[in-house]
Amino acid sequence: MKKLISLLAAAVMCAGLFCGCGDAGDSNKKVLKVYNAGEYIDKALLTEFEKENNCTVIYETFDSNESMYTKIMSGEQYDILIPSDYMIERLMKEDYLQPVDWNQISNKGNILPEVMNKSYDPDNVYSVPYFWGSVGILYDTTVVDEADAGQGWELLINPKYAGDIYMYDSERDSFMVALKALGYSMNTTDKQEIDAAYEWLANQRDTMKPVYAGDDVIDNMVSANKAMAVVYSGDAAYIMSENADLDYIMPKQGTNLWYDAMVITKNCQDTKLAHQFIDFFLDEENALANTEEVGYASPVQSAYEEMQTTTYDGISAYVTDTTRSQDEVFGYQETDIKKYFADLWTKVKAY
């Protein structure tokens, strides 16, 4: 999602629209209101869920965790949200969520152990995994020397590739790159370290002339318009399936392991239906259809394993190494630190 997860652009145009296929005017039907990142679901599954449960799903999309937060804080009500790790932590702290009743989740045994009990919700009291992955560098093996790829994040300041880089247009992800390149935690609150990361990004901007890209990086890297890009692993897996000359690395200095999850709001109008929705997406067949459609790694073990031998056979980006001690999950930021990052990011982009 990212947390903001990619593959959002087309659906952002439809944010706030009705995306379910049921008849919202039928007063006999239950209604479930779901808020998710755009293009981050197999919509055929929404139709199937409506049929199975004689309900209507009102499905709306957001383009970032922050825009989602702004909307719900304005008073808009939803039953289920699908945000990223650090935003889930924030919603927990602000008492916006209700605990998941795991007794109603019959498919809980299908979930990969490695996506459970993460720092943002250690006992999965409030969240059920949806998709997960890493942030890394996608690069063209016909242009980038293999030895250079071994530099990790330092590859992004190698003058040999000046003007040949897409950076992800994200404050938090870009600062993560710089902080990790400098050997710092991406969750640091030390302003000297944050300032050093700003200098790294400003110098990269001036010397490497990167293009700050969003979802347009997908088509551009499929077409090999630049030598490398900072991308989410799910996007990388799809791009690699379209262009065999590309490879993906999780840089040696460490990176962001991200987790998006389904949560139930405290003001959910039908908690039983909300649990049925969550359980539906943990069904092995449904999870496989969802990961095939979206391209991101499934939290359901059978779907995750099958994709590695079928659709994404041999594509390394689909598989995330969770054993590396240098990788981190984004944590909640206090307001003053969040503003400090935001102000510096504005300066990075102001050129």
TORTORBA-355252 format. One line per 8 residues: number of its first residue (from 1); their letters; for each residue x negated, y negated, z of N, C-alpha, C, CB. Coordinates in pm, whole numbers. Atoms other than C-alpha are relative to their C-alpha. Last residue first. Glycine has a CB too. Example, Ala and Ser with C-alpha at 12.3 -4.5 7.8 and 13.67 -1.06 7.14 Angstrom:
// residues 2
2> sa> 82 119 -6 -1367 106 714 77 -109 73 -41 -46 -142  -89 119 0 -1230 450 780 -90 -120 0 99 -3 125
//
This chain:
// residues 351
351> yakvktwl> 110 36 91 -1312 -2233 -827 48 7 -144 -123 93 21  -11 138 48 -1077 -2213 -532 -122 -38 -84 15 -97 119  -77 6 124 -1047 -1834 -495 2 -140 -63 141 45 26  60 -90 100 -1326 -1802 -239 68 -17 -135 10 148 46  125 63 47 -1199 -2111 -54 -69 88 -105 -95 -25 118  -40 112 85 -847 -1966 -30 -123 -70 -58 86 -101 81  -37 -59 128 -1004 -1647 103 45 -107 -99 111 104 19  123 -29 74 -1174 -1851 375 30 62 -137 -88 94 82
343> dafykkid> 61 127 39 -843 -2000 488 -127 23 -82 -30 -85 124  -80 60 108 -672 -1660 485 -62 -130 -50 142 -25 47  24 -73 125 -948 -1494 690 70 -70 -117 49 146 11  141 25 31 -924 -1762 959 -39 70 -131 -91 49 115  8 133 63 -544 -1748 950 -144 -31 -41 53 -109 95  -63 -11 131 -551 -1372 1017 -9 -133 -74 148 43 15  95 -66 88 -798 -1430 1298 57 14 -141 -39 138 55  113 91 23 -574 -1687 1465 -103 61 -94 -66 -37 131
335> teqygfve> -31 111 90 -257 -1479 1418 -121 -87 -30 108 -85 60  -64 110 -72 -390 -1158 1570 9 -121 -92 -79 -35 130  77 122 -23 -474 -891 1316 81 -100 80 -44 -62 -134  -78 122 -15 -331 -537 1329 -93 -118 28 104 15 114  -75 21 -123 -570 -266 1222 74 -132 -3 -92 5 119  -27 137 -39 -691 -148 882 82 -5 129 72 -75 -112  -138 36 32 -805 214 879 20 -144 45 104 97 70  -90 53 -103 -1176 282 874 140 -19 -55 -53 -133 55
327> dqsrttdt> -127 49 54 -1449 470 686 94 -40 114 67 108 -89  12 141 36 -1805 496 824 129 -60 -57 -111 -17 -100  -13 86 -118 -1736 820 1010 -3 -148 -35 -109 31 98  111 96 -8 -1673 1015 690 21 -99 116 -15 -76 -134  99 -43 -100 -1450 1320 735 -110 -102 24 -62 131 -43  -38 59 -129 -1133 1195 562 -102 29 109 137 51 42  82 -59 -105 -1258 1251 206 33 -70 131 -152 -12 -33  66 94 -90 -973 1151 -23 -75 75 109 102 -96 62
319> vyasigdy> 38 -66 -125 -876 1369 -319 -79 -98 86 -83 129 -27  -123 -46 -67 -686 1198 -602 -30 56 138 71 106 -85  -65 109 -74 -996 998 -696 124 45 73 36 -112 -94  46 13 -138 -1192 1313 -784 79 -104 80 -146 -36 2  2 146 -18 -1001 1401 -1099 -25 -30 148 134 -67 -49  131 56 28 -1094 1761 -1180 -11 -150 18 -39 34 -137  109 -96 -8 -734 1878 -1204 -132 -67 -38 27 122 -92  125 72 -26 -510 1576 -1164 -116 95 24 16 -92 121
311> tttqmeey> 1 134 59 -190 1710 -1324 -134 -71 15 107 -84 62  -85 21 118 -253 2077 -1241 -23 -140 -57 150 20 35  23 -109 94 -504 2218 -990 83 -15 -128 33 133 65  143 -14 24 -545 1909 -773 -32 113 -98 -71 25 131  45 106 91 -177 1826 -805 -147 13 -35 25 -137 63  -39 -34 137 -93 2163 -652 -46 -105 -100 151 18 -10  87 -104 54 -294 2092 -338 34 34 -144 8 126 84  136 52 7 -127 1761 -259 -93 101 -65 -51 -37 141
303> asqvpsay> 0 92 113 217 1904 -337 -141 -55 -22 99 -116 23  -16 -78 124 161 2204 -107 -5 -90 -123 133 77 2  117 -81 35 17 1988 172 15 73 -132 -26 100 109  -50 -137 -10 282 1719 185 -105 94 -59 138 15 -76  31 -50 -135 114 1384 255 47 144 20 63 -90 105  -114 -37 -83 110 1322 -123 -46 41 140 78 115 -64  13 -127 -69 -179 1143 -290 117 24 94 -131 4 79  73 8 -127 -76 865 -526 5 133 74 56 -112 87
295> gveetnal> 143 -19 19 18 920 -889 -83 -6 127 -50 -100 -95  69 120 -49 369 773 -871 -151 9 -17 33 -23 146  -53 123 58 565 1022 -1081 -86 -120 35 143 -23 46  22 -6 145 360 1332 -1004 44 -130 -67 77 119 -61  141 27 23 348 1234 -635 -34 7 -149 -87 99 78  32 138 -35 726 1204 -620 -146 -34 -28 31 -26 147  -56 88 103 799 1526 -808 -40 -146 27 155 12 -5  77 -21 123 562 1715 -579 50 -92 -112 9 148 -45
287> aneedlff> 130 65 -17 718 1563 -269 -86 15 -124 -73 57 121  -20 144 15 1064 1661 -390 -132 -75 11 98 -53 104  -32 27 141 963 2022 -441 16 -150 -25 128 74 -40  115 -29 87 788 2046 -104 27 -33 -147 -39 147 13  -26 -128 66 1059 1869 96 -109 26 -103 142 2 -67  101 -96 -47 896 1582 284 26 141 -52 -5 1 152  125 30 69 1092 1326 81 -118 83 51 -33 -146 14  -13 -29 142 1421 1482 188 -132 -21 -73 109 -88 -63
279> difqhalk> 18 -145 15 1318 1477 553 4 41 -146 107 75 79  140 -31 -28 1275 1100 541 -27 148 -24 -38 -38 144  80 58 109 1613 1054 376 -148 34 18 19 -153 -6  -20 -89 115 1781 1292 623 -81 -49 -120 149 9 -37  83 -119 -23 1628 1092 909 14 99 -116 38 67 133  139 42 13 1778 772 766 -95 119 20 -32 -112 101  28 6 144 2115 944 721 -145 -41 -24 96 -98 -69  -3 -138 50 2117 1037 1090 -35 2 -148 138 64 25
271> tdqcnkti> 128 -65 -28 2003 687 1188 -4 145 -48 -29 -7 149  -34 -143 4 2295 519 1014 -129 79 20 70 38 -136  -145 -20 -11 2309 140 1060 40 147 3 70 -68 -114  -48 -94 102 1939 89 1131 147 34 24 -87 130 -1  -140 30 30 1898 -206 1370 56 87 -113 15 -147 -38  -77 -9 -123 1578 -72 1528 149 -25 -25 -53 -100 102  -14 125 -74 1430 -11 1187 89 19 123 58 -109 -91  -142 31 -17 1329 335 1077 13 -125 85 77 120 66
263> vmadywln> -38 37 -136 978 390 942 148 -38 2 -87 -118 53  -142 32 -15 841 566 635 30 -28 146 89 116 -53  -88 -93 -72 465 558 595 143 -52 5 -51 25 142  -133 59 4 180 413 394 97 101 59 41 -40 -147  -113 -91 -16 -171 517 492 128 -83 -5 -10 79 135  -131 62 -24 -499 355 398 110 105 4 30 -105 -108  -95 -110 16 -859 468 432 136 -58 35 -37 126 91  -132 -4 -63 -1061 153 379 71 131 -34 85 -121 -45
255> tgqkpmiy> -109 66 69 -1428 185 293 128 10 83 21 61 -140  -131 -15 -63 -1768 293 415 105 -81 -72 -6 -41 145  -4 86 -118 -2127 197 333 131 12 78 -20 -144 -42  71 -61 -112 -2156 499 102 6 -84 127 -144 24 -37  136 47 -27 -1895 367 -137 -59 50 130 -3 -149 0  -24 64 -130 -1591 588 -208 -139 -44 47 72 99 105  79 -26 -120 -1666 654 -572 63 -68 121 -145 -46 -19  -43 75 -119 -1458 693 -886 -90 37 117 148 29 34
247> dldanesm> 18 -74 -124 -1542 805 -1242 29 -94 117 -146 60 10  2 70 -127 -1439 692 -1588 -22 94 119 129 -76 18  133 57 -23 -1530 829 -1929 -14 -64 137 -31 -101 -107  92 -100 -55 -1227 1062 -1934 -139 -54 28 -10 117 -94  131 34 58 -981 775 -1981 -105 88 66 -34 -152 20  -18 60 131 -610 844 -1928 -131 -31 -70 81 -125 12  -72 -99 81 -640 1086 -1634 22 -49 -143 135 34 64  94 -105 41 -907 855 -1495 67 107 -84 -65 64 123
239> iyaadgsy> 85 57 105 -658 567 -1495 -98 105 -51 -76 -123 54  -77 15 124 -404 776 -1302 -89 -49 -114 117 -97 21  -32 -134 49 -657 886 -1042 78 -7 -132 81 78 104  120 -58 62 -794 533 -1007 30 137 -59 -114 11 103  15 64 131 -447 393 -945 -119 61 -74 -17 -152 16  -110 -49 84 -398 647 -668 -3 -60 -139 132 -31 65  29 -133 53 -744 575 -526 111 53 -90 -23 97 113  -52 -104 -88 -681 205 -487 -15 135 -68 150 -28 37
231> vvamakna> -138 -48 17 -902 -12 -702 38 93 114 16 71 -135  -39 -44 -134 -1220 -218 -711 148 34 -7 -29 -111 109  -109 69 -69 -1308 -231 -1080 14 56 141 133 15 -77  -38 -52 -132 -1594 -139 -1310 111 -83 60 -120 2 95  77 -117 -41 -1740 -168 -1659 47 59 132 -146 -36 11  116 35 -83 -1481 -398 -1809 -63 128 54 41 -95 117  29 140 28 -1228 -370 -2092 -112 -57 87 125 -83 19  144 24 -22 -1243 9 -2075 -39 -144 -33 -83 96 -83
223> svmndivd> 56 46 127 -891 45 -2225 -149 -33 10 74 -123 -49  -28 -107 96 -776 253 -1927 -63 -34 -134 153 22 -17  102 -103 -20 -956 -8 -1718 26 123 -86 -6 40 147  131 50 40 -751 -292 -1863 -111 104 18 -35 -124 78  11 -6 146 -425 -100 -1844 -138 -44 -47 106 -87 -66  -25 -138 44 -471 -40 -1472 -18 12 -151 140 44 41  126 -73 7 -636 -372 -1388 21 140 -56 -64 8 139  49 3 137 -310 -546 -1480 -133 73 -14 -15 -142 -48
215> dgayvpkm> -36 -123 69 -180 -431 -1142 -48 4 -145 148 18 3  -103 -76 -70 -371 -710 -972 28 128 -76 130 -83 16  -110 -63 73 -693 -870 -1086 98 68 94 -54 101 -99  -85 -47 -110 -957 -1111 -964 131 49 -60 26 -115 107  -139 34 25 -1202 -1131 -1256 81 58 116 50 56 -139  -103 -106 5 -1560 -1126 -1136 135 -57 -39 11 72 136  -118 43 76 -1809 -1398 -1235 106 111 -9 -42 -44 -140  -51 -115 73 -2113 -1208 -1099 122 -32 -86 34 110 95
207> tdrqnalw> 103 -67 78 -2326 -1499 -978 53 111 -91 -103 58 91  82 93 78 -2074 -1752 -850 -98 71 -92 -77 -91 93  -82 79 93 -1802 -1511 -737 -89 -83 -92 97 -91 78  -41 -91 107 -2056 -1275 -584 81 -73 -106 82 117 58  117 -23 85 -2210 -1565 -394 34 95 -114 -116 56 83  23 123 76 -1867 -1667 -264 -120 16 -94 -21 -118 95  -102 11 105 -1786 -1309 -167 -20 -124 -85 140 -1 62  21 -111 95 -2112 -1261 23 98 -13 -116 17 139 72
199> eyaadieq> 117 37 82 -2077 -1606 184 -29 108 -105 -125 -22 89  -41 108 91 -1726 -1514 302 -115 -39 -93 49 -123 80  -77 -65 107 -1859 -1189 444 51 -102 -101 119 79 59  99 -66 86 -2120 -1385 639 70 71 -115 -84 100 82  65 104 80 -1843 -1610 772 -103 61 -95 -68 -103 91  -98 38 102 -1647 -1303 884 -58 -109 -90 132 -50 66  -3 -109 98 -1955 -1173 1065 97 -33 -113 40 132 67  129 5 70 -2003 -1509 1237 -6 109 -107 -117 16 100
191> kdttnmsy> -6 99 107 -1630 -1517 1314 -133 -17 -73 44 -133 56  117 86 -20 -1644 -1191 1508 -8 -99 -116 -133 86 11  -57 131 -37 -1291 -1046 1489 -113 -100 27 92 13 124  71 91 -88 -1407 -738 1301 81 -125 32 -133 -38 -61  -95 52 -98 -1156 -497 1151 -65 -98 97 63 115 78  -98 78 77 -1360 -431 835 108 -56 93 64 87 -110  -134 -60 0 -1641 -327 1067 95 -88 -80 52 20 144  -92 36 -107 -1978 -465 966 130 79 -8 29 -151 -5
183> glaklavm> 17 -91 -112 -2265 -319 761 90 -30 119 -139 -3 45  91 60 -97 -2298 -608 517 -21 86 125 52 -136 41  129 16 67 -2145 -412 228 -105 -54 96 14 -94 -121  64 -131 6 -1868 -307 467 -136 -6 -68 91 100 -74  38 -39 -137 -1786 -668 548 -70 135 0 125 5 90  115 79 -44 -1795 -768 181 -47 41 139 35 -149 -2  116 -31 85 -1569 -488 60 -124 -71 54 26 -41 -147  45 -133 -39 -1326 -533 353 -127 38 -77 110 105 -25
175> fsdresdy> 84 18 -119 -1314 -904 275 -48 133 53 76 -75 108  125 62 43 -1193 -814 -73 -93 -25 118 28 -131 -72  84 -99 66 -936 -568 62 -133 -60 -44 72 59 -121  48 -96 -99 -792 -816 313 -94 102 -65 118 72 66  82 57 -107 -766 -1111 80 -61 109 87 82 -95 85  -58 -24 -132 -635 -915 -217 -97 -52 105 30 151 23  -43 132 -45 -696 -980 -585 78 13 131 88 -70 -109  -142 -5 -31 -884 -654 -641 41 -133 63 34 119 95
167> myidgayk> -21 -10 -144 -1216 -739 -802 150 6 26 -65 -120 77  -130 41 -55 -1259 -661 -1169 -5 19 151 119 83 -64  -59 -53 -123 -1619 -654 -1288 140 -55 22 -89 -33 120  -55 -129 41 -1813 -696 -1613 75 69 113 -112 91 -52  -107 22 95 -1911 -1063 -1594 73 126 -42 -54 -66 -120  -67 130 -13 -2239 -975 -1425 104 -18 -110 -103 -116 -4  -141 -14 37 -2313 -603 -1457 79 -130 19 63 111 80  -10 -71 127 -2696 -611 -1461 144 3 -52 -54 143 15
159> pnillewg> -7 96 111 -2678 -873 -1188 10 64 -137 -119 -89 2  114 -35 87 -2594 -601 -931 7 -87 -125 2 153 -38  84 120 11 -2353 -776 -693 -128 31 -79 -36 -54 140  -83 114 39 -2065 -528 -726 -77 -131 -1 118 -13 94  -18 -3 145 -2308 -236 -723 73 -125 -49 77 125 -42  104 85 58 -2393 -340 -368 4 1 -153 -138 44 50  -54 135 20 -2057 -189 -271 -103 -95 -59 51 -55 133  -123 29 -72 -2198 158 -328 48 -141 -28 -19 20 148
151> qgadaedv> 17 117 -86 -2556 157 -449 125 -29 84 -35 -123 -84  38 -40 -135 -2513 512 -578 -23 -115 95 -122 84 -6  -125 -34 -68 -2331 373 -881 -27 42 144 74 112 -74  -61 125 -46 -2663 215 -978 130 26 75 26 -93 -119  79 46 -115 -2830 556 -993 57 -130 56 -147 -21 -41  -38 -80 -116 -2547 682 -1215 -77 -44 124 -24 149 -27  96 -105 -29 -2608 397 -1460 41 75 127 -141 -58 15  65 10 -131 -2292 204 -1540 -94 118 21 106 -6 113
143> vttdylig> 60 133 -17 -2197 169 -1908 -83 -9 128 109 -107 2  78 29 122 -2100 514 -2037 -70 -135 9 91 2 -124  127 -75 -2 -1999 620 -1686 -83 -22 -124 27 147 17  16 -62 131 -1732 348 -1675 -138 66 -5 15 -106 -114  102 52 90 -1658 269 -1312 -11 83 -127 -135 -4 71  -20 -75 124 -1380 291 -1056 -98 -57 -101 150 -10 -52  43 60 126 -1500 159 -721 23 99 -113 -151 -42 6  134 -29 49 -1319 249 -402 -31 -73 -128 -17 148 -21
135> vsgwfypv> 38 105 95 -1017 202 -181 -143 29 -43 14 -145 64  116 83 -32 -877 513 -16 -8 -117 -97 -129 83 -4  115 -1 89 -569 733 -3 -111 -91 49 41 -41 -140  124 36 -67 -224 782 143 -115 5 -100 -27 94 120  116 -19 89 142 827 53 -124 -47 73 18 -77 -136  -65 6 132 459 875 266 -102 20 -113 72 -136 -18  83 28 117 353 964 621 77 9 -132 -117 96 -4  13 -129 69 624 951 892 -74 -26 -131 142 66 -26
127> syvndpdy> 27 -5 145 611 662 1138 -19 141 -52 -122 -81 -32  -86 88 80 743 557 1479 -11 22 -151 -34 -142 31  -126 27 -71 614 807 1735 96 -72 -92 -26 -83 127  -110 6 97 349 934 1500 135 -11 69 -2 123 -89  -80 -121 -16 129 1018 1799 116 8 -98 52 9 142  77 -121 -34 -153 774 1725 80 129 11 -70 -22 128  -112 -65 -69 53 510 1540 -49 138 44 129 11 -93  -110 96 -3 -193 257 1389 124 55 72 37 -39 -141
119> sknmvepl> 17 105 -100 -492 470 1486 119 -95 10 -123 -78 -30  98 102 35 -385 779 1295 8 -117 98 23 -49 -143  69 46 -121 -206 1079 1444 -112 -100 -31 -57 118 74  -76 24 -123 -109 1246 1116 -92 -58 108 65 131 50  -67 129 15 -261 1223 768 83 -36 124 89 1 -123  93 114 4 -524 1491 831 66 -135 -21 -99 22 -108  45 44 -132 -267 1748 948 -85 -127 -6 -80 111 67  143 -21 -19 -107 1761 602 -43 -48 139 -81 -72 -110
111> ingknsiq> 91 115 4 272 1756 638 -144 41 25 43 -105 103  61 11 132 482 2059 544 -110 -105 -7 106 -33 -102  109 -97 14 555 2148 907 -69 -5 -135 52 138 23  120 57 -60 760 1828 939 -120 94 -12 25 -32 147  116 -23 87 1011 1966 690 -130 -52 59 22 -64 -134  23 -144 15 1296 2005 941 -125 31 -81 121 65 -66  87 -11 118 1275 1642 1047 -39 146 -18 -128 -91 15  -83 9 119 1573 1600 1283 -80 13 -130 76 -131 -1
103> nwdvpqly> -88 -117 1 1378 1725 1584 91 1 -121 83 6 127  63 -105 79 1116 1464 1492 81 130 0 -140 28 52  -41 -122 -69 1346 1190 1616 -51 118 -83 157 7 20  -50 -107 86 1151 893 1486 39 119 88 -108 42 -105  75 -125 12 1118 610 1735 66 98 -98 -15 66 137  -46 -100 -97 1290 278 1661 -78 129 -21 153 25 -14  -27 -136 45 1120 -15 1494 59 85 111 -128 64 -52  -94 3 111 1119 -394 1535 45 140 -42 -63 -70 -118
95> dekmlrei> -121 -72 -41 959 -405 1879 108 -3 -108 55 -60 129  -108 98 -7 703 -670 1782 136 63 24 4 -81 -127  31 96 -107 412 -441 1864 114 -99 20 -130 -75 -33  -10 -69 -129 568 -165 1653 -20 -98 115 -103 114 8  -143 -17 -25 622 -402 1361 24 75 131 65 75 -116  -58 129 -36 257 -506 1382 148 12 36 -17 -101 -115  49 34 -134 132 -148 1389 60 -133 47 -154 -8 1  -75 -85 -92 351 -68 1089 -40 -31 144 -23 150 -32
87> mydspili> -129 65 -15 195 -367 915 92 82 90 66 -21 -138  15 115 -89 -153 -230 983 132 -74 20 -103 -95 -55  48 -24 -136 -62 112 842 -1 -123 91 -137 55 -6  132 -55 -23 124 14 527 -34 1 149 -106 -79 -77  115 89 -1 496 -38 477 -132 75 20 17 -104 108  117 -82 31 785 190 375 -121 -92 -13 21 84 -133  109 75 64 1093 43 542 -111 98 -32 -51 -116 91  132 -62 12 1416 226 624 -93 -97 -71 7 135 -76
79> dyqegsmi> -2 -120 -84 1749 91 750 -138 66 3 105 99 -51  21 -125 73 1720 -263 621 6 116 99 -137 -1 -77  -2 -126 -73 1838 -602 745 -15 118 -95 128 13 80  -47 -107 90 1746 -946 611 -13 134 72 -82 1 -134  -129 -52 -40 1708 -1188 902 57 108 -90 95 -110 8  -100 102 35 1425 -1416 789 141 48 34 -9 -34 -149  -2 98 -108 1186 -1188 979 100 -112 -28 -141 -59 19  -73 -59 -113 1283 -909 741 4 -96 118 -65 133 42
71> ktymsens> -142 -19 30 1191 -1123 442 76 57 120 16 91 -120  -68 130 5 863 -1253 579 150 18 -21 -58 -86 -112  -13 49 -137 751 -903 673 77 -132 4 -139 -18 64  -100 -83 -67 820 -770 323 27 -54 141 -47 148 7  -129 49 49 629 -1064 174 115 82 60 5 6 -153  -28 131 -57 336 -977 399 133 -56 -47 -112 -96 -34  -46 -18 -137 340 -608 317 41 -133 61 -109 65 85  106 -9 -99 314 -701 -48 62 23 137 -87 -128 0
63> dfteyivt> 130 -1 68 513 -695 -372 -118 1 96 -9 -120 -91  82 114 -36 849 -593 -228 -136 12 -67 -17 -11 154  146 -10 6 1120 -364 -360 -67 -130 42 -44 38 -140  61 127 37 1488 -296 -294 -152 10 12 54 -114 89  147 -8 3 1680 31 -291 -55 -133 -51 -48 118 -90  34 133 51 2044 38 -187 -152 -11 13 75 -116 80  126 58 -42 2104 409 -151 -16 -136 -66 -120 94 -35  58 98 91 2466 517 -175 -131 -51 60 98 -117 -27
55> cnnekefe> 31 132 -52 2590 831 -6 -48 -90 -112 -105 9 111  -120 79 26 2744 1171 -70 -16 -142 55 124 68 61  -48 53 -127 2441 1338 91 124 -88 -14 -109 -78 66  4 -100 -108 2327 1570 -187 69 -48 126 -144 36 31  -91 -110 31 2437 1337 -464 8 99 116 -45 72 -128  -137 51 -6 2272 1030 -312 102 112 -24 21 -113 -102  -34 15 -143 1950 1224 -251 143 -49 16 -98 -98 68  -23 -134 -55 1945 1336 -615 39 -8 148 -126 87 -16
47> tllakdiy> -128 -47 52 1989 978 -737 35 136 59 -4 9 -153  -102 78 -69 1706 863 -511 139 46 -43 -19 -151 -29  -19 -59 -132 1494 1149 -641 103 -78 82 -132 6 76  -88 -114 20 1544 1028 -997 28 70 134 -61 99 -100  -139 44 -21 1395 701 -874 101 111 -28 30 -119 -89  -69 -61 114 1056 865 -832 149 -29 17 -29 156 -11  -91 -111 -29 903 621 -586 50 57 -132 119 -46 91  67 -84 -98 638 352 -561 89 116 42 -40 -83 121
39> eganyvkl> 51 -113 79 724 142 -864 -73 101 88 -93 -51 -111  -53 -26 134 765 -155 -629 -67 115 -71 -13 -123 -83  81 65 103 677 -135 -260 52 41 -139 -150 37 15  125 -69 34 963 -15 -45 -79 -85 -98 28 140 -60  89 106 49 1277 -142 130 -139 60 -17 -4 -123 99  143 -36 -4 1560 110 180 -81 -111 -64 -25 135 -74  73 109 63 1926 39 264 -150 21 23 45 -138 56  134 9 -58 2132 351 332 -76 -107 -77 -75 138 -5
31> vkknsdga> 95 87 70 2507 350 271 -132 -2 77 57 -143 -16  99 60 -89 2762 617 362 -98 -81 -83 -75 109 84  139 -41 6 3036 673 111 -84 -72 104 -56 -25 -140  14 -129 -65 3405 652 188 -145 48 3 86 103 -69  6 19 -144 3413 278 116 -16 131 75 123 -72 47  -76 -110 -58 3328 342 -250 -14 -6 151 -50 138 -56  -136 44 -30 3212 2 -376 87 107 61 63 -50 -123  1 74 -127 2845 91 -350 139 -45 39 -93 -120 -10
23> dgcgcflg> -100 104 10 2898 354 -619 11 -72 134 138 59 -43  -133 -28 -51 2581 558 -624 92 -118 -17 -6 40 147  -91 -36 109 2286 506 -854 141 31 49 -54 119 -76  -62 -129 -19 2055 319 -621 102 26 -110 66 10 137  68 -101 81 1846 34 -755 57 139 22 -148 1 31  -56 -129 -32 2043 -272 -649 -65 106 -86 151 0 -19  -111 -54 80 1829 -577 -694 41 135 51 -38 9 -148  -129 48 -46 1630 -762 -430 116 52 -79 2 -148 -2
15> acmvaaal> -14 4 -145 1306 -719 -610 132 -61 39 -115 -78 64  -133 -49 -37 1361 -647 -979 25 -7 151 19 143 -49  -100 77 73 1075 -854 -1112 141 37 42 -17 21 -150  -13 126 -72 861 -699 -841 105 -88 -66 -135 -72 7  -115 -2 -90 940 -367 -1003 16 -128 79 -12 114 95  -127 -6 71 719 -422 -1302 119 -10 94 10 127 -81  -39 119 75 424 -546 -1101 138 7 -64 -99 -26 -106  -115 75 -49 398 -290 -825 62 -91 -105 -41 -82 118
7> lsilkkm> -114 -40 84 171 -9 -945 126 -76 39 24 150 11  -6 47 137 -66 -92 -659 125 53 -70 -126 41 -77  19 -102 95 -22 -33 -291 15 -59 -136 95 113 21  -71 44 110 -37 -279 -58 -40 79 -114 -16 -140 -23  -68 -36 -37 -124 -86 190 68 -52 -100 11 -5 111  9 121 -6 -94 -91 -12 19 0 -56 -55 -67 22  -82 69 0 0 0 0 -38 -32 0 67 -22 30
//
